[in-house]
Amino acid sequence: MTDPAPAKLELDAKYDDYDFPITAAAPMNGHAGYLTPMQQAQVHQLRMMLEAQGCKERLDTLTMVRVPAGAARSGRTRKCGNI
Protein backbone atom coordinates (compact mmCIF):
# COMPACT_ATOMS: atom_id res chain seq x y z
CA MET A 1 0.00 0.00 0.00
CA THR A 2 1.37 3.42 -0.90
CA ASP A 3 1.54 6.38 1.45
CA PRO A 4 -1.12 9.06 0.91
CA ALA A 5 -0.02 12.15 -0.98
CA PRO A 6 0.04 15.42 0.93
CA ALA A 7 -3.04 17.58 0.33
CA LYS A 8 -3.42 21.27 1.07
CA LEU A 9 -5.13 21.59 4.43
CA GLU A 10 -8.13 23.91 4.17
CA LEU A 11 -7.88 26.32 7.08
CA ASP A 12 -10.62 28.38 8.71
CA ALA A 13 -9.51 31.99 9.24
CA LYS A 14 -11.67 32.24 12.37
CA TYR A 15 -9.92 29.39 14.20
CA ASP A 16 -6.69 28.44 12.41
CA ASP A 17 -3.72 30.70 13.08
CA TYR A 18 -0.65 28.50 13.27
CA ASP A 19 3.00 29.49 13.46
CA PHE A 20 4.29 25.94 13.14
CA PRO A 21 4.12 23.18 10.50
CA ILE A 22 0.63 21.81 9.99
CA THR A 23 1.41 18.72 7.92
CA ALA A 24 2.00 15.49 9.82
CA ALA A 25 5.61 14.27 9.70
CA ALA A 26 4.58 10.74 8.74
CA PRO A 27 2.17 10.39 5.81
CA MET A 28 -0.98 8.82 7.25
CA ASN A 29 -4.48 9.08 5.85
CA GLY A 30 -6.68 11.25 8.08
CA HIS A 31 -3.80 13.16 9.63
CA ALA A 32 -3.17 16.88 9.16
CA GLY A 33 -2.00 17.54 5.63
CA TYR A 34 -3.26 14.17 4.39
CA LEU A 35 -7.03 14.66 4.52
CA THR A 36 -9.17 13.71 1.56
CA PRO A 37 -11.69 16.28 0.29
CA MET A 38 -14.44 14.24 1.99
CA GLN A 39 -12.59 14.27 5.33
CA GLN A 40 -12.06 18.03 5.07
CA ALA A 41 -15.79 18.48 4.41
CA GLN A 42 -16.56 16.36 7.48
CA VAL A 43 -14.30 18.57 9.62
CA HIS A 44 -16.14 21.68 8.41
CA GLN A 45 -19.52 20.01 9.00
CA LEU A 46 -18.57 18.94 12.54
CA ARG A 47 -17.33 22.45 13.33
CA MET A 48 -20.63 23.95 12.14
CA MET A 49 -22.62 21.46 14.24
CA LEU A 50 -20.57 22.24 17.36
CA GLU A 51 -20.90 26.00 16.80
CA ALA A 52 -24.69 25.56 16.49
CA GLN A 53 -24.68 23.81 19.87
CA GLY A 54 -22.81 26.72 21.48
CA CYS A 55 -19.22 25.44 21.41
CA LYS A 56 -16.72 28.22 20.84
CA GLU A 57 -13.40 26.78 22.06
CA ARG A 58 -10.95 24.34 20.51
CA LEU A 59 -12.57 24.31 17.08
CA ASP A 60 -9.31 24.71 15.16
CA THR A 61 -8.72 22.22 12.37
CA LEU A 62 -5.81 20.38 14.01
CA THR A 63 -7.81 19.77 17.19
CA MET A 64 -10.85 18.66 15.21
CA VAL A 65 -8.75 16.15 13.26
CA ARG A 66 -7.12 14.62 16.32
CA VAL A 67 -10.23 13.82 18.41
CA PRO A 68 -10.60 10.01 18.50
CA ALA A 69 -13.64 8.74 16.60
CA GLY A 70 -15.44 7.24 19.62
CA ALA A 71 -14.44 9.89 22.16
CA ALA A 72 -17.68 11.86 22.04
CA ARG A 73 -19.80 8.72 22.47
CA SER A 74 -17.68 7.40 25.33
CA GLY A 75 -17.75 10.68 27.26
CA ARG A 76 -13.99 11.23 27.09
CA THR A 77 -14.35 14.78 25.79
CA ARG A 78 -15.67 17.92 27.39
CA LYS A 79 -19.31 18.55 26.47
CA CYS A 80 -20.57 21.70 24.78
CA GLY A 81 -24.18 22.77 24.81
CA ASN A 82 -26.46 19.76 24.54
CA ILE A 83 -23.93 17.46 22.90
Summary of the structure (lengths in Angstrom):
residues: 83
radius of gyration: 13.4
end to end distance: 37.4
largest distance: 41.5
contacts: 169
relative contact order: 0.19
helix: 31%
strand: 0%
